[in-house]
Amino acid sequence: MIQNRAPVRDEITHRAYALYLMRGCGHGGDIEDWVKATKELTDELNVSVVTDDSREAVSNRADLRYAWPE
C-alpha cells in the first residue's frame, strides 16, 4: 500500500515537542527537533512496502507519543 501524505503542522508540533521532552527540555534545539520530527513523520507516512523490520522501526519511534503530556 502506498501512502503519499505530508504530515500536518499539528503532527509535527506534537512530535517535535516530544523530542524536546526526550532530550531534557534543553534550549537551543528547536530547529533540529522540528526537522527531525518532520522527517520521521514523512518517512512513516510514505512507507511504500511495510515489512516486519519497518513496522518495528515505526513502532520504536511511536513511543514518542507517550512523551506528550496529557
C-alpha positions in Angstrom: 0.0 0.0 0.0 1.4 3.4 -0.9 0.5 6.4 1.1 1.6 9.8 -0.1 0.7 12.4 2.5 2.7 15.1 4.1 2.5 15.5 7.9 0.3 18.4 9.0 1.6 21.1 11.3 -0.1 19.8 14.4 1.5 16.3 13.9 5.0 17.9 13.5 4.4 20.2 16.5 3.5 17.2 18.8 6.4 15.1 17.6 8.9 18.0 17.9 7.7 18.7 21.4 8.1 15.0 22.3 11.6 15.1 21.0 12.2 18.3 23.1 11.0 16.5 26.2 13.1 13.4 25.5 16.3 15.5 25.3 15.6 17.0 28.7 13.9 20.3 27.7 17.2 21.9 26.9 17.2 25.2 25.0 18.6 25.7 21.5 17.5 22.5 19.7 14.1 23.6 18.4 15.0 23.7 14.8 16.7 20.3 15.0 13.6 18.9 16.7 11.3 20.3 14.1 13.4 18.9 11.2 13.8 15.5 12.8 10.0 15.4 13.6 9.2 16.3 10.0 11.5 13.7 8.6 10.3 10.9 10.9 6.6 11.7 10.2 7.2 11.9 6.5 9.0 8.6 6.5 6.2 7.0 8.4 3.5 8.4 6.2 5.2 7.5 2.9 6.1 3.8 3.5 5.6 2.0 0.3 6.2 -1.5 1.5 5.6 -2.5 5.1 7.9 -5.2 6.3 8.3 -6.6 9.8 11.6 -4.6 10.1 9.9 -1.3 9.1 6.9 -2.0 11.4 9.4 -2.4 14.3 11.2 0.8 13.4 7.9 2.8 13.2 6.8 1.2 16.5 10.0 2.3 18.2 9.5 5.9 17.0 5.9 5.7 18.0 7.0 5.5 21.6 7.5 9.3 21.4 3.7 9.7 21.7 4.0 8.8 25.3 6.3 11.7 26.0 3.5 14.2 25.2 1.9 15.5 28.3 -1.8 14.9 28.8 
